Amino acid sequence: MTALSICIPTRNRQIYAMDAITHLLKSRRQEFEILVADNSDDAEVLATFCKSIDDPRLRLMPPEDAPLSMPDNWERMIPEARGSWISIIGDDDYLDPELCEVLRLAAKIAPKVESISWGRSYYIWPEARTSTEITTLPVPSNLRGYDQKELMKRLFFWEEAADRPACPFGIYHGAVKRELLERIRETFSGRYFEHGNVDYDNICKTVMLSGGFLLWERPLSVFGACSQSNSIGLRNREIGKERTKVVLAESKFGFEAEGFPFSPDLGIAASIGHTIEHFKQRYGIDLSGWEENFIRACAKDCESSFDRQEFNARKEAYGAAIESWRGKKAKKMFKPEYKFRPDVPPFRGTADGILYFDMDMGETASAAEFYEMIDAMLFPVHLLESRLA
Amino acid sequence: MAHLTICVPTRNRQRYCIETIRAIATSEVLDIEVLVADNSDDETQLSSFFENEFDDARFRLLPPQDQVLSMVDNWERAMENATGKWVTFIGDDDYIDPRASDLIKRYERIHVDVEAVGWSRMSYNWPDNRPSDTMATVPAGSSTLVANKVQLENFLFRWTEGKNRPSSGFGVYHGAASRKLMERIKARFGNRYFEHPNVDYDSSCKVTAEARKLVTCQRPFSILGACSSSNSAGLHSQKTMHERTKTFMQETKTGVPVEHPDFPFPLSDNALSVCVSVAHTTYWFCKKYNIDLTGFGENFVKAAMEECAFSRDSAEYERKVDAFKRGFSLWENGRWVSHFQPALYDPNRLAFRHVSGVINDVIYFWEQKVKAKTPGEFYKFSERALMPVEHILAGRRSFTT
């Protein structure tokens, strides 16, 4: 039986997807599969590549006649996936098949858990870097359960949020049980995915319906960003605008929430704000008391700008939106500060439970190679069980 | 005159030594001197390397003498030939970043009376020395600390930490001492730079006792390497360690005995340990030079119990417990026998003694997953997770996260 389906939706970035597949298949584990949903203009590249690999763990879904929206490309993977657990990563990301061991243990120690997540690691592909980039790894490696109430506070009330909610559960760089996905489809609109921000669409639904949540603080996947990534686009407002346009057009039931006057291309806080608000409005969830935390997230979103002009533009646009949304009193709470100091070097080493290091450590050429490198300095997956004993 | 002399004593491990030389030579630091003190049976390998394959004026080879020297005598000879204002020693399978010389210069500017400089050390097992799952360690700190001399002496001479070996942190081995200090050491202690066969701890004792100011940097500048023929490699296997210690004791038949006659914990016992070996050295030093040993007995009991707890298996645990019991019954009229109450053997303790991850600001790397093939390569790889040397040298204190 297939324990895990690692799903990789991809569009016109075959070279990245092929690198991830090649590394995934080096695993000796047999209880996982890789399902690639190709949405590229040229079907040949991945078809030829997959044909050259004789491994039953790999399956390719070729492009359809016309390119699909991102939610539709994600949607078509779920019925095809054979795993009891399903996880989706980007084509420039990586996920360790050793996740199967964590899933096995979860079934043993917490059988009601339907959503599992892990620590985050971030990698910018070498061609997308313009200077030295410092990345982070969480130092602790505890396995801990989460209470649904706490996660609701984190997601819907933006508690402890940075520029986005601090809620890592969902199918994207997380694993969810097939049964949970079926309940999601039955409960909400008859589809697995609907909003253009597919990852947060799923986080909202997972937090609402999952039977239990388990987080291993040790990273098991890498959030990659190549030059064509949306996350790289967000660093520049103009590129961000272009990419947001595509996401807006792809939302099945509209992207923007009503009465939420934040342009979705303002930044990550505005974009996720729309996703969460859209979800709440569509499914009749009415909450109050989250606005102040959201305004703080807007400020943090501005503060993530390295460029002073970019910071000012964001500050002005967010400020105007906040004022039009909740009035002058709300705007007074919005106090972003330009914090980027080019003259102050970045920290390296450990501080507050985080290891900071040069992303070029080991001169890795891909997200998968980067994972192999960090895996050497992370708690060994195979010892998790003895640690729990 | 060179600012820092890096001494590399070597014996019959030419392949590793040549790698070490090549790795150090990639540095652009100019005012260093690297002294390779060859004590090998075959002198041609290193001499031919220096003559035909290597051309770097910063390096000097001291060829083997007519007879093989003991380790302590080879160190002594290297020190006598060193011309630098400061001196440091590393093993032939180790690595040092020559920018340690710049670090010392910085500390000389800030602390005019500094005489000993320490730094954190990484550890790395060469690919031929990984009989099981081995870890390389990288301390990730970057602060500077001026040592509290009283505390340091308590740690090293009286073992007040109660750990299975005392923290030293200073000495010429993977640390630096000023020439001025080394000359005072020679004048005060037996008219030699080094006396005890356990040369690194000999130097730690003397530097700790004699240096006026000792400053250390938490960022690593060197690597303790272990190849398959290292003494430290013996730690992986009891049998290997036993063989090595036999050789070590035979080599040092003359001069200071490796075992102190008043300290009845035999090194030749099959339960020997680094703990006992270090204790012989610090005990010898304190006895010989009248250093106060108050509290050592009580603390050594704690160290012995921790040493037992670190056993690889229950058989080794039993051997160690028996050996310590015998030793304590003979030492100081059995005064400490009743204090020696080791905890029962816990196999789980070992399982998590060596795992990858970050624990107490030290990064543990699973070596089989690391691509670096030599200590030099490993240093260049792992220092990407450390504070860049230029920030340390500039004394920077504010950083962005």
Interface residues (C-beta under 8 A of the other chain):
Chain A: L137 V139 S141 R218 K339 F340 R341 V344 P345 P346 F347 R348 G349 T350 A351 I354 L355 Y356 F357 D358 D360 M361 G362 E372 D375 A376 M377 L378 F379 P380 L383 S386 R387 A389
Chain B: A140 G141 S142 N348 A351 F352 V355 S356 G357 V358 D361 I363 Y364 F365 W366 E367 K369 V370 K371 F381 S382 R384 A385 L386 M387 P388 H391 R396 S398 F399 T400 T401
